Amino acid sequence: MIASDGTVRLGRGAEEIAAWLVDDLRDTASAKSWLERILTIKNGVENEGYLGTGNAHSIGVKDGLVYLECSYVDELKVALTIDQMIAVLNSYIVFSKKKRRDINNPPASFLVEFELEGEAAWEKYSNLGGMLGWTKEDVKKNNAKLKKSKSNEKLMNISGRKSEL
């Protein structure tokens, strides 16, 4: 992994990125979905903020900084720029498409870049106003969206079949 200062090192930041890819993404389809979501944030289509918690990791974006942390290991925290996260996801998509099963010929690894790791990553993210978890207002908005989507689903259901819009 290459830190933003250009040094090559193996650290907890790279470990958190790798753990997130394996634990929460697992496959190309999930990586593509996350890539699309990060791109919509970069392009201003989706708002920054808490993006959710997967199997073992939470992710949020604030002021162009993507923050990842492990729910089970306090030291596994990392902060990346949006462009660094896009590069990680693109590399992972290429990596995961190679279905090598030969132990003597494993898939090639790839480098990841990030800004900060450990507590420094959390401090930077939280000092920008970033948070993990939803506020009461977020929960109300999400519930309203869910109710609306369920209502729309009922409207589209005709004789047990969904009509295409």
FENDA-V38188 format. One record per residue. N is the residue number from 0. RES is the residue in one letter. NEAR is the number of other C-alpha atoms within 12 Angstrom. Layout:
n = [N	N]
res = [RES	RES]
near = [NEAR	NEAR]
This chain:
n = [0	1	2	3	4	5	6	7	8	9	10	11	12	13	14	15	16	17	18	19	20	21	22	23	24	25	26	27	28	29	30	31	32	33	34	35	36	37	38	39	40	41	42	43	44	45	46	47	48	49	50	51	52	53	54	55	56	57	58	59	60	61	62	63	64	65	66	67	68	69	70	71	72	73	74	75	76	77	78	79	80	81	82	83	84	85	86	87	88	89	90	91	92	93	94	95	96	97	98	99	100	101	102	103	104	105	106	107	108	109	110	111	112	113	114	115	116	117	118	119	120	121	122	123	124	125	126	127	128	129	130	131	132	133	134	135	136	137	138	139	140	141	142	143	144	145	146	147	148	149	150	151	152	153	154	155	156	157	158	159	160	161	162	163	164]
res = [M	I	A	S	D	G	T	V	R	L	G	R	G	A	E	E	I	A	A	W	L	V	D	D	L	R	D	T	A	S	A	K	S	W	L	E	R	I	L	T	I	K	N	G	V	E	N	E	G	Y	L	G	T	G	N	A	H	S	I	G	V	K	D	G	L	V	Y	L	E	C	S	Y	V	D	E	L	K	V	A	L	T	I	D	Q	M	I	A	V	L	N	S	Y	I	V	F	S	K	K	K	R	R	D	I	N	N	P	P	A	S	F	L	V	E	F	E	L	E	G	E	A	A	W	E	K	Y	S	N	L	G	G	M	L	G	W	T	K	E	D	V	K	K	N	N	A	K	L	K	K	S	K	S	N	E	K	L	M	N	I	S	G	R	K	S	E	L]
near = [26	22	25	19	12	13	15	15	19	19	24	29	37	35	29	39	43	33	28	37	35	23	23	28	27	24	23	24	20	23	31	26	19	32	27	21	27	37	26	18	29	25	15	13	12	16	19	30	29	31	27	25	22	24	19	24	33	36	40	41	39	31	25	30	38	43	50	52	43	33	23	16	17	21	22	32	40	45	45	42	32	33	24	32	40	31	26	35	39	29	27	34	26	21	24	28	18	18	16	13	10	9	8	8	11	13	18	16	16	21	27	37	36	41	34	34	35	28	22	21	32	36	20	28	35	23	15	21	20	29	29	28	19	21	14	10	11	17	14	13	14	15	15	14	14	14	14	14	14	14	13	16	18	16	17	16	15	12	9	10	11	13	13	9	8]
